[in-house]
Protein backbone atom coordinates (compact mmCIF):
# COMPACT_ATOMS: atom_id res chain seq x y z
CA UNK A 1 0.00 0.00 0.00
CA UNK A 2 1.37 3.43 -1.00
CA UNK A 3 2.14 5.92 1.69
CA UNK A 4 0.53 9.35 1.69
CA UNK A 5 3.93 11.06 1.24
CA UNK A 6 4.65 8.92 -1.85
CA UNK A 7 1.28 9.81 -3.37
CA UNK A 8 1.92 13.48 -2.64
CA UNK A 9 5.33 13.36 -4.38
CA UNK A 10 3.79 11.65 -7.40
CA UNK A 11 1.05 14.29 -7.61
CA UNK A 12 3.62 17.09 -7.37
CA UNK A 13 5.55 15.46 -10.22
CA UNK A 14 2.44 15.44 -12.41
CA UNK A 15 1.75 19.07 -11.55
CA UNK A 16 5.30 20.03 -12.54
CA UNK A 17 4.84 18.34 -15.91
CA UNK A 18 1.55 20.19 -16.53
CA UNK A 19 2.97 23.64 -15.72
CA UNK A 20 4.20 25.65 -18.65
CA UNK A 21 7.31 27.76 -18.61
CA UNK A 22 6.97 31.53 -18.92
CA UNK A 23 8.33 31.31 -22.44
CA UNK A 24 5.74 28.72 -23.42
CA UNK A 25 2.96 30.82 -21.89
CA UNK A 26 4.18 33.94 -23.71
CA UNK A 27 4.39 32.07 -27.01
CA UNK A 28 0.88 30.67 -26.57
CA UNK A 29 -0.50 34.12 -25.76
CA UNK A 30 1.29 35.65 -28.77
CA UNK A 31 -0.07 32.94 -31.08
CA UNK A 32 -3.63 33.59 -29.84
CA UNK A 33 -3.16 37.32 -30.41
CA UNK A 34 -1.86 36.79 -33.95
CA UNK A 35 -4.64 34.31 -34.74
CA UNK A 36 -7.33 36.73 -33.56
CA UNK A 37 -5.82 39.47 -35.74
CA UNK A 38 -5.74 37.18 -38.76
CA UNK A 39 -9.36 36.23 -38.20
CA UNK A 40 -10.31 39.90 -38.31
CA UNK A 41 -8.41 40.38 -41.58
CA UNK A 42 -9.82 37.24 -43.21
CA UNK A 43 -13.39 38.00 -42.15
CA UNK A 44 -14.29 41.54 -43.22
CA UNK A 45 -17.38 43.08 -41.69
CA UNK A 46 -20.60 41.97 -43.31
CA UNK A 47 -23.62 44.05 -44.15
CA UNK A 48 -23.88 47.77 -44.46
CA UNK A 49 -22.08 50.30 -42.35
CA UNK A 50 -23.83 53.36 -40.92
CA UNK A 51 -25.72 55.65 -43.29
CA UNK A 52 -24.04 58.78 -41.94
CA UNK A 53 -20.40 59.63 -41.29
CA UNK A 54 -19.54 59.31 -37.61
CA UNK A 55 -17.37 62.44 -37.79
CA UNK A 56 -19.13 64.99 -39.97
CA UNK A 57 -22.63 63.54 -40.33
CA UNK A 58 -22.62 63.51 -44.15
CA UNK A 59 -24.44 60.70 -45.93
CA UNK A 60 -22.26 57.74 -46.98
CA UNK A 61 -23.10 56.19 -50.39
CA UNK A 62 -24.37 52.60 -50.27
CA UNK A 63 -21.44 51.27 -52.32
CA UNK A 64 -18.97 52.71 -49.81
CA UNK A 65 -21.01 51.38 -46.88
CA UNK A 66 -20.92 47.90 -48.42
CA UNK A 67 -17.22 48.04 -49.26
CA UNK A 68 -15.82 49.55 -46.07
CA UNK A 69 -18.50 49.72 -43.40
CA UNK A 70 -16.23 51.84 -41.21
CA UNK A 71 -18.69 54.71 -40.78
CA UNK A 72 -16.51 57.36 -42.43
CA UNK A 73 -17.22 59.32 -45.61
CA UNK A 74 -14.47 59.57 -48.23
CA UNK A 75 -13.32 62.98 -47.00
CA UNK A 76 -13.05 61.97 -43.33
CA UNK A 77 -11.40 58.64 -44.23
CA UNK A 78 -8.74 60.51 -46.22
CA UNK A 79 -8.16 62.87 -43.30
CA UNK A 80 -7.84 59.88 -41.00
CA UNK A 81 -5.23 58.23 -43.26
CA UNK A 82 -3.09 61.40 -43.35
CA UNK A 83 -2.73 61.45 -39.56
matplotlib code that plots the C-alpha trace (Angstrom):
import matplotlib.pyplot as plt

x = [0.0, 1.4, 2.1, 0.5, 3.9, 4.6, 1.3, 1.9, 5.3, 3.8, 1.1, 3.6, 5.5, 2.4, 1.7, 5.3, 4.8, 1.5, 3.0, 4.2, 7.3, 7.0, 8.3, 5.7, 3.0, 4.2, 4.4, 0.9, -0.5, 1.3, -0.1, -3.6, -3.2, -1.9, -4.6, -7.3, -5.8, -5.7, -9.4, -10.3, -8.4, -9.8, -13.4, -14.3, -17.4, -20.6, -23.6, -23.9, -22.1, -23.8, -25.7, -24.0, -20.4, -19.5, -17.4, -19.1, -22.6, -22.6, -24.4, -22.3, -23.1, -24.4, -21.4, -19.0, -21.0, -20.9, -17.2, -15.8, -18.5, -16.2, -18.7, -16.5, -17.2, -14.5, -13.3, -13.1, -11.4, -8.7, -8.2, -7.8, -5.2, -3.1, -2.7]
y = [0.0, 3.4, 5.9, 9.3, 11.1, 8.9, 9.8, 13.5, 13.4, 11.7, 14.3, 17.1, 15.5, 15.4, 19.1, 20.0, 18.3, 20.2, 23.6, 25.6, 27.8, 31.5, 31.3, 28.7, 30.8, 33.9, 32.1, 30.7, 34.1, 35.6, 32.9, 33.6, 37.3, 36.8, 34.3, 36.7, 39.5, 37.2, 36.2, 39.9, 40.4, 37.2, 38.0, 41.5, 43.1, 42.0, 44.1, 47.8, 50.3, 53.4, 55.6, 58.8, 59.6, 59.3, 62.4, 65.0, 63.5, 63.5, 60.7, 57.7, 56.2, 52.6, 51.3, 52.7, 51.4, 47.9, 48.0, 49.6, 49.7, 51.8, 54.7, 57.4, 59.3, 59.6, 63.0, 62.0, 58.6, 60.5, 62.9, 59.9, 58.2, 61.4, 61.5]
z = [0.0, -1.0, 1.7, 1.7, 1.2, -1.9, -3.4, -2.6, -4.4, -7.4, -7.6, -7.4, -10.2, -12.4, -11.6, -12.5, -15.9, -16.5, -15.7, -18.6, -18.6, -18.9, -22.4, -23.4, -21.9, -23.7, -27.0, -26.6, -25.8, -28.8, -31.1, -29.8, -30.4, -33.9, -34.7, -33.6, -35.7, -38.8, -38.2, -38.3, -41.6, -43.2, -42.2, -43.2, -41.7, -43.3, -44.2, -44.5, -42.4, -40.9, -43.3, -41.9, -41.3, -37.6, -37.8, -40.0, -40.3, -44.2, -45.9, -47.0, -50.4, -50.3, -52.3, -49.8, -46.9, -48.4, -49.3, -46.1, -43.4, -41.2, -40.8, -42.4, -45.6, -48.2, -47.0, -43.3, -44.2, -46.2, -43.3, -41.0, -43.3, -43.4, -39.6]

ax = plt.figure().add_subplot(projection="3d")
ax.plot(x, y, z, "-o")
ax.set_aspect("equal")
plt.show()
